Amino acid sequence: MSFKKPVLIVTKFEIVRQLKKPTFWIALLLLPVLLLSIVGIAALSESQTEEVLSSAQSFAGKTIGLLDEAEIIDARLLTDEGFASIVGDDVKLRVYDKNDEKTFTEALDEVKQGRIDIFYHLAKDFVETKEVKYYSFQRDKALLVNREGILRSLLSSSAYLQTTPENALILTNGYKMTETTYGENGEEVNLLGQAIVPLAILVIFYILICVFGNRLLMSVVEEKENRISEMILTAVSAKDLIIGKIISLIALGFLQIAVFIIPLLCILFINRDNPMVSDILSVIEWNPTTILMNIALLLFSYFFFAGACTFVGALVPTARDASQFIAPVMIGIVLPLYFLQLFISGENSALTYIMSYFPLTAPIALMLRNAFGTLPVWEFLIGIVELSIVSIIVLRLTVKTFQKNAINFSVVKLNFKPKKRWK
Amino acid sequence: MKETPIVSVEHFKMQFGNKTVIKDLSFEVRPGEIFGFLGSNGSGKTTTIRALLNLYVPTAGKLLIAGKSYNPNNHELTVGYLPEERGLYRKETVIDTMVYFGELKGLKNPRGWSEKYLKRVGLGDKINEKVEKLSGGQQQKVQLGLTIMCEPKLLILDEPTKGFDPVNRRLLMDIIDELHQKGSSIILITHYMDEVERLCDRALLLKDGVARAYGPISEIRKEFGGKSLDEIFVKVYGES
């Protein structure tokens, strides 16, 4: 793409006029509030998901291993009937011998080989340390959000059945759970830690589409609403005008990201010795490949989204008329968020592929899959190529539509009726 | 050698779906002349101008400006167009709007030119005012400024005096006359026949998608038995 002078003039004009708008700065400052709301909603939905998944159904067919060296879990719960009363008949329990020193190593090997799905270990000093360790295999991402569920049920039931009042207090949530997940080659992996930064990039994309969707739309509708399109198109070509507008809003998007990210990084850096901040930082695992892949997906997705919004803007004469067209675009973009579990699990279902390759749903579907390590590089490359091609097609359609409709001040009517071929 | 016409339209045809707006239209505008482009509402004048400026793709025919298809990025030949449907960026200041257009049209000092023009048309104190705060007449003066910046070689004015009071109409006529003196060619679309008779060298009367009269004003009048343009207009459009 050659950045001709008219494109730069349009870009500069659009950036300056957006910066002069109070609404732009209000949106900029409200960004942290919006982000917190999204995190809040996500946390809420996760707790609801956890509740649902605590049911035996999500553990059906799984094998749970347990080594209770502290002898804190009531023995009645470890019988077939007792265990089934908590998690159902479909979950197998394997209780390891606490007197055999080799047991722990053997159990870990079985997790690494995928024979045991989750292995809970309560060490002898559990009452003092108040810490439970559990181990799982990466393949079982379906259990990612509720791997603690069964042990929590066993411990809380034990609190009612036996034990001292002090222990009962510990067993009803007075303990900490530490997880270790093993990868395909038996190496330790930090699934959530790896996903934090790529997910943050996804959140940035989400914020960009929320904040800039309307601006992108309005920037194209405005010329028509103000009846200036006929004059402007004799001074600049439709292509240069549209490209200039898109570049300006992409640049403003980056400004918005910078304004939000830089203070956040500064706060984290200044407070790096604060235990809470250092705890958060220690969890984050920086995987450059995954992060770069999600940044690339963010850029290409935003370019596609910008094209789609401007296309809608080019199609309609006023912003009010745009709502009927923009709603499907927005729904399509956010739809994959409702299938979060599907993307986390890495399940190769038809729905996963449809959403990964359907242009509207592809951005969030691909970013989610990449964040949780279920997106192979070849699929990532296909996604990038597809988004590029679709973006260029949408951009060309936008230019043509704008050119055609720029001086059409009436509502575009879509006619789906077939033409009569007979009289 | 024959001079290249500033505007050349050959066998222009324009259809929108099944509706034919222009059947077969050919005419030329010569360099330095004021050309009256006449016709009733809906006769196809604006459609022809839009096709000439590449805003519409013609169904058939060739429409050229100085021998070339119009391209806004070509600053060698500047075109100023004041359309009938005209507006401005309502939330922008007068000066920002004018500087933007000036830059797009390749004007060397858009701010300086704009300030000078605004003072001339009595808007010197409105330079930093938002467009939406201006009256309709004041906005028209700004639109005219956007049209004439860069001293265009071709000026197309679609009903330029519509909504102007007599004082501002006189001011507009002075500006048009000034540009004409400097060598600009002008296409004037108007319903005021007195303006055409007073200003135009030649004219074209469009009806039902074809030229019903075309040539120097004196010859058109002669053709219709020495009647005034007003009477000719009524006669042509009174015919079934």
Contacts between the chains, C-beta under 8 A, distances in Angstrom:
chain1	res1	chain2	res2	distance
A	4	B	73	7.1
A	6	B	72	7.8
A	6	B	73	6.2
A	6	B	104	6.0
A	9	B	100	7.2
A	9	B	103	4.7
A	9	B	104	5.6
A	10	B	104	7.7
A	13	B	96	7.9
A	13	B	100	4.9
A	16	B	96	7.8
A	17	B	89	7.7
A	17	B	91	7.5
A	17	B	92	6.3
A	17	B	96	7.5
A	21	B	91	7.9
A	222	B	89	7.4
A	226	B	87	4.2
A	226	B	88	6.5
A	226	B	89	6.1
A	226	B	90	5.8
A	227	B	85	5.1
A	227	B	86	6.1
A	227	B	87	3.2
A	228	B	86	7.4
A	228	B	87	4.5
A	228	B	88	5.9
A	228	B	89	6.4
A	230	B	50	7.6
A	230	B	55	6.7
A	230	B	81	7.5
A	230	B	83	4.2
A	230	B	85	5.8
A	230	B	86	7.1
A	231	B	81	6.7
A	231	B	82	7.7
A	231	B	83	6.2
A	231	B	86	6.2
A	231	B	87	7.9
A	231	B	101	7.8
A	231	B	143	7.3
A	231	B	146	6.3
A	231	B	147	7.7
A	232	B	101	7.9
A	232	B	104	7.9
A	233	B	53	7.6
A	233	B	55	5.9
A	233	B	72	7.1
A	234	B	53	5.4
A	234	B	55	7.7
A	234	B	70	7.9
A	234	B	72	5.9
A	234	B	79	6.2
A	234	B	81	4.5
A	235	B	72	5.6
A	235	B	101	5.8
A	235	B	104	4.2
A	235	B	105	5.5
A	236	B	72	5.5
A	236	B	73	7.7
A	236	B	104	5.0
A	237	B	71	7.4
A	237	B	72	5.5
A	237	B	73	6.3
A	240	B	73	7.4
A	403	B	55	7.6
A	406	B	55	7.3
A	407	B	50	6.7
A	407	B	55	6.0
A	407	B	85	6.9
A	409	B	85	7.0
